[in-house]
Amino acid sequence: MTPEKIFINYYEALAQHCEDQGWGDPFSYARAKEIFAAIVLGHRVAPTLSGADAFNQKNEPVEYKSTTGKRCKGSYTGISVQKTWKEQDQYLFEEKLAKYPEHYYNRFEGGRLVESWKMAGRQVYDILRPKLKKKFPDVLKKKDPRLSANVTWTEIQKYGKKVNLIG
């Protein structure tokens, strides 16, 4: 069998397996990494592509951030902008950040999850809130008004907890 045919067979098999499990399209955005991380971390894969990425052992919704870089990080991009900072702050707390009790920062290497760190959603909110507040006045003037900010490797090490990988 040619390498191309092998690829097509694996691609189709993975797509079918994910459909059978109710996990959604593994080739949409970073969905395959979310599915992989959920399995290795002992979480349940979320059935939809919006909202929680997975559910932890307590059945609480969790957020995943993945990288293939040398260090874990969390890029929060494309955050919907509200009309006022008060509304924005409420949205960040209730819908985007603190809503998820745990955020996981996952690093992949060679197709494998090699490192994961966990941080409380409230801590993520506390880290990102001042960064996003600073950007808020200017983002309303943009053609595509969306907010973004990062949780850095330094912040992950300071406030996060390294996860023991089980898979």
C-alpha positions as CSV (number, residue, x, y, z in Angstrom):
1,M,0.0,0.0,0.0
2,T,1.3,3.5,-0.8
3,P,1.9,6.1,1.9
4,E,-0.9,8.1,0.4
5,K,-3.4,5.2,0.7
6,I,-2.3,4.5,4.2
7,F,-2.9,8.1,5.2
8,I,-6.4,8.1,3.6
9,N,-7.3,4.8,5.4
10,Y,-6.1,6.2,8.8
11,Y,-7.9,9.5,8.2
12,E,-11.2,7.8,7.3
13,A,-10.9,5.4,10.2
14,L,-10.2,8.1,12.7
15,A,-13.2,10.2,11.4
16,Q,-15.5,7.2,11.6
17,H,-14.3,6.3,15.1
18,C,-14.9,9.8,16.4
19,E,-18.3,9.9,14.8
20,D,-19.2,6.5,16.4
21,Q,-18.0,7.8,19.9
22,G,-20.0,11.1,19.5
23,W,-16.8,13.2,19.7
24,G,-17.3,15.3,16.6
25,D,-14.9,16.1,13.7
26,P,-11.3,15.3,14.9
27,F,-10.0,17.5,12.1
28,S,-11.8,20.7,13.1
29,Y,-9.3,23.2,14.7
30,A,-7.5,21.5,17.6
31,R,-10.2,18.9,18.2
32,A,-7.9,15.9,17.8
33,K,-5.6,17.3,20.5
34,E,-8.6,17.9,22.8
35,I,-9.8,14.3,22.3
36,F,-6.2,13.0,22.9
37,A,-5.8,15.1,26.0
38,A,-9.1,14.1,27.5
39,I,-8.3,10.4,27.1
40,V,-4.8,10.8,28.6
41,L,-6.0,13.0,31.5
42,G,-8.9,10.7,32.3
43,H,-11.6,13.2,31.3
44,R,-14.7,12.7,29.2
45,V,-14.6,14.2,25.8
46,A,-17.2,16.9,25.3
47,P,-19.8,16.0,22.7
48,T,-19.8,19.4,20.9
49,L,-17.2,21.8,19.5
50,S,-18.5,24.8,21.5
51,G,-18.3,25.3,25.2
52,A,-16.3,22.9,27.4
53,D,-13.5,21.0,25.7
54,A,-14.0,18.1,28.1
55,F,-15.4,17.1,31.5
56,N,-13.2,16.2,34.5
57,Q,-13.7,13.3,36.9
58,K,-16.2,15.4,38.9
59,N,-18.1,16.0,35.6
60,E,-17.2,19.6,35.7
61,P,-16.5,21.4,32.3
62,V,-12.8,22.1,31.6
63,E,-10.9,24.2,29.1
64,Y,-7.8,23.0,27.2
65,K,-5.1,25.1,25.6
66,S,-2.6,23.2,23.5
67,T,0.8,23.9,22.0
68,T,3.6,22.2,20.2
69,G,6.1,24.7,21.4
70,K,8.9,24.1,23.9
71,R,6.8,25.4,26.8
72,C,3.2,25.3,27.8
73,K,1.2,28.5,27.3
74,G,-2.4,29.5,27.0
75,S,-3.6,31.7,24.1
76,Y,-7.1,33.0,24.6
77,T,-8.0,34.5,21.2
78,G,-11.2,35.6,19.5
79,I,-12.9,36.6,22.7
80,S,-16.3,38.2,22.0
81,V,-16.4,41.9,22.9
82,Q,-19.3,43.3,24.9
83,K,-20.6,46.9,24.8
84,T,-19.2,48.1,28.2
85,W,-16.3,46.9,30.4
86,K,-18.8,46.0,33.1
87,E,-20.5,43.6,30.7
88,Q,-17.2,42.4,29.4
89,D,-15.9,41.6,32.8
90,Q,-19.1,39.7,33.7
91,Y,-18.9,37.8,30.4
92,L,-15.2,36.9,31.1
93,F,-16.0,35.7,34.6
94,E,-19.3,33.9,34.0
95,E,-19.0,32.6,30.4
96,K,-15.4,32.5,29.3
97,L,-12.9,32.0,32.1
98,A,-14.1,31.3,35.7
99,K,-17.0,29.3,34.3
100,Y,-14.5,26.4,33.9
101,P,-13.1,25.3,37.3
102,E,-10.0,23.9,35.6
103,H,-7.9,25.1,32.6
104,Y,-5.3,22.7,31.3
105,Y,-2.2,23.8,29.4
106,N,-1.1,20.9,27.3
107,R,2.1,20.5,25.3
108,F,2.4,18.0,22.5
109,E,5.5,16.7,20.9
110,G,5.8,14.1,18.2
111,G,2.0,13.5,18.3
112,R,2.0,12.8,22.0
113,L,0.9,14.7,25.1
114,V,4.2,15.1,27.0
115,E,3.3,17.8,29.6
116,S,0.1,19.2,31.2
117,W,-0.4,21.9,33.8
118,K,-3.7,22.7,35.5
119,M,-4.9,26.0,36.8
120,A,-8.1,27.1,38.5
121,G,-10.5,29.1,36.3
122,R,-10.7,31.9,38.9
123,Q,-6.9,32.2,38.7
124,V,-7.0,32.4,34.9
125,Y,-9.6,35.1,35.2
126,D,-7.4,37.0,37.7
127,I,-4.4,36.8,35.3
128,L,-6.2,37.7,32.1
129,R,-8.6,40.3,33.4
130,P,-6.0,43.2,33.7
131,K,-4.5,42.3,30.3
132,L,-7.9,42.3,28.6
133,K,-9.1,45.5,30.5
134,K,-6.1,47.3,29.1
135,K,-6.9,46.3,25.5
136,F,-10.7,46.8,25.8
137,P,-11.0,50.6,24.9
138,D,-9.0,50.1,21.7
139,V,-10.6,46.9,20.5
140,L,-14.0,48.6,20.0
141,K,-12.4,50.7,17.2
142,K,-11.3,47.7,15.2
143,K,-13.0,46.3,12.1
144,D,-13.0,42.8,13.7
145,P,-13.4,43.6,17.4
146,R,-12.2,40.6,19.4
147,L,-10.0,40.4,22.5
148,S,-7.0,38.2,23.1
149,A,-4.4,37.6,25.8
150,N,-2.0,34.9,26.9
151,V,-1.3,33.0,30.1
152,T,2.5,32.8,30.0
153,W,4.8,29.9,30.9
154,T,6.0,32.0,33.9
155,E,2.4,32.4,35.1
156,I,1.6,28.7,34.5
157,Q,4.7,27.7,36.6
158,K,3.8,30.2,39.4
159,Y,0.1,29.5,39.7
160,G,-0.5,26.1,38.0
161,K,0.1,22.5,39.1
162,K,1.8,20.0,37.0
163,V,-0.4,17.0,36.1
164,N,0.7,13.4,36.2
165,L,-0.2,11.9,32.9
166,I,-2.0,8.5,33.1
167,G,-2.2,7.5,29.4
